[in-house]
């Protein structure tokens, strides 16, 4: 059984990105789950993942617009290769209006 979570941090203000909509997608683009980051910028999925490719879509454009911050990213899309033998994938996003980085955390 493999689970997945995410953590989004706003690098400009040095705080969690609370209230950011994130969608977990199957390889064919079908929506598996949709949710919103909590006050700590975190979101855990209940979907059990198997070996394969998955997507995460972070609705960064809407989130920055709500804060009245200009951005170049309408959304951030990640495609992730999941090895079903690993128990958990924690996929973090460090975000600013004009750049982002992502990594697999613990």
C-alpha positions as CSV (number, residue, x, y, z in Angstrom):
1,X,0.0,0.0,0.0
2,X,1.4,3.4,-1.0
3,X,0.0,6.7,0.2
4,X,0.8,10.2,-0.8
5,X,0.8,13.7,0.8
6,X,2.0,17.1,-0.1
7,X,3.2,20.2,1.6
8,X,3.3,23.7,0.0
9,X,5.3,26.6,1.3
10,X,5.2,30.2,0.1
11,X,8.8,31.1,-0.3
12,X,8.1,34.8,-0.5
13,X,6.5,35.3,2.9
14,X,8.1,32.2,4.5
15,X,4.8,30.6,5.5
16,X,2.7,27.6,4.6
17,X,0.5,28.0,1.5
18,X,-2.8,27.5,3.2
19,X,-6.0,27.1,1.1
20,X,-4.3,26.0,-2.1
21,X,-6.4,23.6,-4.2
22,X,-4.5,20.5,-5.3
23,X,-5.8,17.6,-7.5
24,X,-4.4,14.1,-7.6
25,X,-4.7,12.7,-11.1
26,X,-4.3,9.2,-12.7
27,X,-2.0,8.7,-15.6
28,X,-4.8,9.3,-18.1
29,X,-5.7,12.6,-16.4
30,X,-8.8,11.3,-14.5
31,X,-9.3,13.0,-11.2
32,X,-8.6,10.6,-8.3
33,X,-9.0,13.2,-5.5
34,X,-9.2,16.9,-5.0
35,X,-8.5,18.8,-1.9
36,X,-7.2,22.0,-0.3
37,X,-4.1,22.5,1.8
38,X,-4.7,23.1,5.5
39,X,-3.4,25.9,7.7
40,X,0.1,24.3,7.7
41,X,0.1,23.9,3.9
42,X,-0.4,20.2,4.0
43,X,-2.8,17.7,2.3
44,X,-2.9,14.0,2.6
45,X,-4.6,11.8,0.1
46,X,-6.7,8.7,1.0
47,X,-6.3,7.1,-2.4
48,X,-4.0,4.0,-2.3
49,X,-1.4,4.2,-5.1
50,X,0.0,1.4,-7.1
51,X,3.1,1.3,-9.3
52,X,2.6,3.9,-12.1
53,X,2.5,7.5,-13.1
54,X,0.4,10.1,-11.3
55,X,-0.1,13.8,-11.5
56,X,-0.5,16.6,-9.0
57,X,-2.0,19.8,-10.2
58,X,-1.5,22.8,-7.9
59,X,-4.0,25.7,-8.6
60,X,-1.3,28.3,-8.0
61,X,-2.8,31.0,-10.3
62,X,-6.1,31.1,-8.4
63,X,-4.3,31.0,-5.1
64,X,-2.1,34.0,-6.0
65,X,-5.0,35.9,-7.5
66,X,-7.0,35.5,-4.3
67,X,-4.0,37.2,-2.5
68,X,-3.8,39.8,-5.2
69,X,-0.3,38.7,-6.2
70,X,0.8,38.6,-9.8
71,X,2.2,35.3,-11.0
72,X,3.4,33.7,-14.2
73,X,2.1,30.2,-13.2
74,X,-1.6,29.4,-13.9
75,X,-0.9,26.1,-12.3
76,X,2.0,23.8,-11.3
77,X,1.8,20.3,-12.7
78,X,3.9,17.4,-11.4
79,X,4.1,14.0,-13.0
80,X,5.3,11.5,-10.5
81,X,6.6,7.9,-11.0
82,X,5.4,5.8,-8.1
83,X,7.0,2.6,-7.1
84,X,4.3,0.7,-5.4
85,X,6.8,-1.0,-3.1
86,X,7.4,2.3,-1.2
87,X,5.0,2.9,1.7
88,X,4.7,6.7,1.2
89,X,5.4,9.6,-1.1
90,X,5.6,13.1,0.4
91,X,5.8,15.6,-2.5
92,X,6.7,19.1,-1.4
93,X,6.4,22.3,-3.4
94,X,8.3,25.5,-2.6
95,X,6.4,28.3,-4.3
96,X,6.9,31.9,-5.4
97,X,5.0,33.9,-8.0
98,X,7.7,33.4,-10.7
99,X,9.5,30.2,-9.7
100,X,9.0,26.9,-7.9
101,X,10.9,23.8,-6.9
102,X,9.7,20.5,-5.8
103,X,11.2,17.5,-4.0
104,X,10.3,14.2,-2.5
105,X,10.4,14.6,1.3
106,X,9.9,12.1,4.1
